[in-house]
Amino acid sequence: MSKLTASELMIWGLSNLWKQGKEGGYFVWHGQQPVNDFGHPRRDEPCTTKHFNFFARAFPGLFPYGEGGIEGDQEVAVDFSKHIWWLLCYHDHQFQRHPTFSFVAFGIMQRRQVLSSAWLKMNRKTFKKDARLLLTLTLEKLQTVQKAEENNAPISDPLIQLLWKHVYATGARVIGSDYSRYQLCSQIWSTSIMLNPPSLWITINPGDLHDPIVQVFAGENINLDDLREKPGPSKEKCAENMALNPYAAAKFFHFLIQTILTTLFGAEATTQRIHSHIEIFGEVIGYFGLVESQGRGTLHLHMLVWLKNTPLSEDVEDLLATEDFRQRVQEFIKKNIWAYLPGFESAEELKKIPNNVEVAYSHPPDPDSLNYDSEIMDLERKVARNKQHHTCELHHCLVMDKGGRFVCKQHAPFETADKDFIDENGCWGMKRLYEFINAWVPGITINARCNNNAKLLTNSREMINILFYVMAYSTKKQGRSYNLSAIMTKGFAYHAKQTTYVEDIRDQQ
C-alpha cells in the first residue's frame, strides 16, 4: 500500500465528514491563548515565521487545503476587505451561501475599526488629561450607573459622562453602530445649508423575492431577454434562494438603487461631487439615503433629494401666495407623484383588478411597441395594485396609542382628493379616490416594479416639522437590546482583577 500524500489525506478526511451534503462535526482543542484573528504576523514575530491563519483553519470546507486564507502567507499582500469581496464574488457562490463566513468576517472588520478608532482617540493631545481623571473611576460608580440605566434615569456624574463621551466617539467610526448614525444628522444639516432645504422624501422598497435579476445573482439560469420563454423559479424556491444567499439580495439592492439613481434620477456621485442631468424630477444636485432592514431582513431605502433651482426657504412662503408658482408645483405633482389610476376608485373596483404577487417577474414593455402607452398603463396598474394597496394588520402597521386604541403608524386611511392640489400654506396632495392607496412615483413603479413612496417638501412652516421627522427617522438607531453600563461594569471588574499594574497611562486605559 502506497503512502498517501497530505492532499489525499485531506480529501479522504473531508469525504468522511461529509454527511448528506453537509459537513459533519469537528473536534476543537481549547487553547490557553485567544485566537489571533489578524492574518499578518504580530509585531514581536519575525515576518519569516510561518504563522497559523485563522480563516484557513476555521473554515476547512471553504479552504480544504489549508491555503488561501485571508491575510495568509502571500507574495503580494491583499487588503482584508478586498479579499472578502473577492471571495464573495467566487463563481460557485460557496462563500456567499456559507451560514457563518460573512458574519465572522464582518465581526472581525468591526473589531479592527474599534481598535483603530480607539488608537486614534488615545493619541490625541487631550487624552492624557482625560485618562488621569478616568483612573479615579471605581467599580461602585459603574454599578450605580448600571442601576440608573436600568431605571431609565439620566446620568449626572461628570466622570461617567466623560467615559461615555470617549465610548461614543470611538463607536462613531465603526460601521453599522448607532453612534455612526448620529453623525449623519450633521451631514444632512450641512447639505441643507449649502443646497437649501431638500425637495423630496423618497422611500424605495425593492421586491427581492420575485425579481428575476436577484435570482440571477443567486445563481439561477434565467433568460432576462425573454422572461416568457419558460417560467421562473417557484415562489418557494425564490424565498429559499434569498434565505440561503443574503449576499445576492444585498447585491441586487445595491445594483437596483444605483441604476435608479443614474438612469431615473440622472445623478452619479463621485468622491468629490455629483454629476447630474435632467431626468424625471428635473436636475438632482444632491441626495442623502440610508438603508434599513425590515423585520424579515430585506433592505429598503429612505432618501432625501435636493433639486436644482429650488427657491430659498425664506422666499417659499411669498411664492406660495402666487397662483403661477402653485400651478407649477401642481404640475410637478401631476407628473411625478400619483395615487390614482382608472380602477382605483374604491375597494370594490380594486378587487376587479387581478392581484398578481409575481408582477416583479417581468420587464417594462418595449418602447418600439405600437401599443406601448396602453402596455405601460397596464403594467403600472398591476404593480400599483399589488405593491401600493395598504392593508392595516397587527404586528405590521397597527400600534397602540396612549389611549389604548390601535392606530396605523402609516396614518391610513389616507386623505382623498379629486385632483392634485397645493394651497398658500404649502399643504399639498395628489389625486386619490380610494383612501388605502399609497402614493408612488410612476418612473420607479414601472421600471423597478416595487413598492415606493414620495413626499414633496414645500419648506412651509408645517413642512419644517416633516423635515425634523425625516432626519430623526432616517438616522434612528436600531432597537435597544443591551445595558451599556452593565457591559462596562463587567469589563471593568474583569480587567481590574486580571490586569497587573503598568506604568504607561495609555496601557492602563
Secondary structure, DSSP 8 states (H G I E B T S, - for coil): -----HHHHHHHHHHHHEETTEE--------SS-----SS--TTS-TTS----HHHHH-TTTSTTS---TT-S-SS---HHHHHHHHHT-TT-HHHH-SSHHHHHHHHHHHHHHHHHHHHHHTSTTHHHHHHHHTT--HHHHHHHHHHHHTT-----HHHHHHHHHHHHHHTTSTT-HHHHHTHHHHHHHHHHHH-S--EEEEEE--TTT-HHHHHHTT----TT-TTSS----HHHHHHHHHH-HHHHHHHHHHHHHHIIIIIS-EEE-SS-EEE--BTTB-EEEEEEEEEE-TTS-EEEEEEEEETT---HHHHHHHHTSHHHHHHHHHHHHHH-B---TT-SSHHHHHTS---TTTTSS----TT-TTHHHHHHHHHHHHHHHHSB----BTTTEEE-TTS-EEETT--S---BSS-EE-TTS-EE--BSSTTB--B-HHHHHHH-SEEEEEE---SHHHHHHHHHHHHHHT--------HHHHHHHHHHHHHHH----S-HHHH-
